[in-house]
């Protein structure tokens, strides 16, 4: 598929080397997110919900949301034309083995995408399998994720949970908290006239420390005086 505008299903494999803050917007197509490795946050209104490796989310057309992908994340992003029948509510789910396998094959696709060939048939099979997925509300969370939603930059792990956390979210808990903190701070900066106080409230001892985190996680310098999305 050379341009997604002409087709009812458009697939993208995304590999994020750095934290990638999203911009809240409405999409005229339904969007499916499947995380193969790592994690991120789906922002709906004032709440942001973690989405980890092996999990999926569906956002119907006209949903106001943002996807914030964390460093080291691999995911499938699939857009569906509103002409296609699809779930009418946003939700999260555990992909069936077949859906995960189809998405994984598309993610590793090396040949020229051809809507009339095997690539297009895989896209249509992925759409068919999506219809069978049982969507749960985004706030239907296990205790760990509930604590991460309540306190993204300050949640704690039980002893012995660190390895399981790293496997599920693609990084250690401290790295996850630092990225979540940076996201929150970047959202608040444009509305704050006291950036020094804002940095302090988010645990940054100095401006150089904040700039160092920006370079490390975002891969680019960032200054409180600059406007963000």
N, C-alpha and C positions, 0 to 999 in steps of 0.2 A: 504494500500500500504506500504509494508515494505521498499522498496527502490525505489526512483523516477527514477533511471536509466532505469528501465524496462517498464515505462509507459509514454505515450505521454503528460500527464498532471500531474503536481506535485503541490499540495496545501500545504501551510504553514500558520499557524496563529502565528503572532508575537506580543508579549507584551513587551514593552520596559520600564524598570524601570528607565533607565538613558539615557542621550544623547548617541547616537550610531553613531559615524562618520563612513561613508562608504569609500570604496576604489574604485577609478575609474577603471573599467575594462570592457571588452567586454564579453558578455554572449552568448553562442552558442544557447540558447533558447530565445524565446520571453518571456518577463516578464510583468505581470500585477500587479499593486499595487492598493489596495483599502484601504483607510483610514477610519476606523470605529470611532476612537477617537484620538484626538491630531493632530499632524501635523509633517511635515518634509520638507526636501529640495531635489529636484531632480536636480543633477548637470549635466549639459550638456555643455561641453567645459568650458569656463570661467564663464558662467552664472549659477546661481542656482535659481530654481523656487519653490515657496512654494506649498505644497500639503496639504490641510486641511481636516478635518473631513467631510465625505460625498462626497469626490472627489476620482477620479481614474486617473491612468496614465498607458499607455501602451508603452513599450520599445521593438521594434522588435529585433530579433536576430542580433548580431554583432553591436549593438549600444554601443558606449563608454559612460558610465554614472556612477554616484554614487548616492546612496540613503542615506541620512543622517536623521535618525529618532530622533525626539526630545523626551525628557523624558515624560513618561506617555502615549505614543502612542500605540494604538492597530491597527493592519492592517492585511489584507490578502495579501499574496505574492504567485502568481501563475505562474509557468513556463510552457511554451508550446513548445513541440518538433517542430523543423523546418519542420517536415513531415506534420504538420497540416497547413492548410490554415489560415492565420491571417493577420492583418493589416501590411502594409509595411512601414508605417511612424510612428514615435513617436508622441504621443499626449496626451492631458489631456481630461477628460470628466466628466460629471455628471452621475453616474450610474443610470440605470433604476431601478424602484422599484423591479423588478424581479431579476436583477443581484445582487442588494444589499441584497435581502432576501436570495438568494442562498449562497452568500459569508458569510452572518451572520450565517446561519445554519452550514456551514462548520467550521466556527470559533469556534462554540460552540460544535463541535462533540466530543462525549465522548466514543463511541464504537470503536472497532478495525477498522481501515481503511481497506476497502475491495474493490478493484477495480471492482470486479464482482457483488458487491451488491449495496445498496443505496448510499454509499459514492462515488463509481465510477460514478454512474448515475448523482449525483449532480455535480461532476467535469465536466462531459460531457455537462450537461445542462448549467453550467457556461460558458463553451467554446462557446456553441451555442449562448448564449445571448450576449457574447462579440462581435460577428460579427455584431450585430445590433446597437452597440454604435456609436455615431457620435463623432469622435475625433477632437479636436481643437488644433491648434498650442500651444506650451507651452507659447509663448509670448502673447497669447490672454487672457489678464488679466483684472480684474476689477481695479478701481483706487487704492484701498487699496493694493492689491497684487503688482501692478505696483510700488508703492512707496516702498514696502518691497524688491522687486528685485533691485531697484535703490540704496537703502540705508538700507541693512538688519540690521545694528546695530544702525541706527539713524532715522528710519521712525517715524512719529508722528501720533497720533490718534486725530480725531475730538472729541469735548466734547460729552460725552454720548456713545462713541463707545466701551468702555472698556468691558462691559458685553457681548456684541455681539462678540467681539474679543475672549474673554475667551471661549465662547461656541463653536466658530468655530475652534480655534487653540489649545484648551486644556490647556491654561495657560494665564497669563496676558501678556501684551505687553512687559513689562520690562524683564520678564523671557525669552520670545521668543528672544528679542534682545540680551540678555546675552549669550544664547546658540549659536545664529548666530555669535556673536563676537568670541566666543571660537573656533568655527569651522574654521572661517577665520584665526585666529591666528595660530591654529595648522597646517593649510596648508602652512602658510608662514614661520613657524619656521625653517624647514629644509634648507631653502634657505637663511636664514638671519645669518649674523655674528654678528649683534648687537641686541641681544635679549632684552637687557634692553630698547633700543630705540623702539623696536617693541612692547613690552608690554605697554610702555607709549603711543604710537600712537593708541593703541586699548583701551585706557582708564583705564589701570591697574596702580594703584599708586605704587605698590610694587610687588616683587616676591611672598611674602606670600599671597597677595590677589589673584594672578593668581592661586597659588596652592590650595587655598581654593575653588575657582570656579571649578577647576578640580575635587576636591574631591566631591563637591556638585553635579555637573552636570554629570560627567563621572563615579562617584563612585570609583575612583582610583586616587592616586597621580600622578602628571605629572610635569616634570622638563624641562625647555627650552633646556637643554643640551641633552635630550633624543631624539632619532629619532622617528618620527611618520610615519604612513602610509599615 
